């Protein structure tokens, strides 16, 4: 699948046949600040449910997202996963889609992403929760 940036015309290729629907897969997704990595997890993952409750990620309010984001460990570059981060063009960094906080339910998997629901049901969301939170 290829997404063409409306700003610079760059074509970003994804190794997926179409944008994935989080609702059909019972998954949550977030993008990093740069918008070039995706975090994907099962909405039935026990670590997710301990953190957010038995809810699907796309139904969370802004206040609930703030709590979830605060519990996530930063990436190696020090940036954070945020519900308001959109997917971005790899050349000019303009948004090429919308964020989950903007009501988007389709997502793109960038190369080097964190696919914590692969294979489905693997329940690895605990790997991105800040150690201070998981120890509590």
Secondary structure, DSSP 4 states (H G I P E B T S, - for coil): -EEE-TTT--EEE-SSSS-EEHHHHTEEEEEETTS--EEEEETT-HHHHHHH-S--GGG--HHHHHHHHHHBPPPTTS--EETTPPPB-TTT--BSS--GGGT--EE---TT-EETTSSTT---GGGGB-HHHHH-
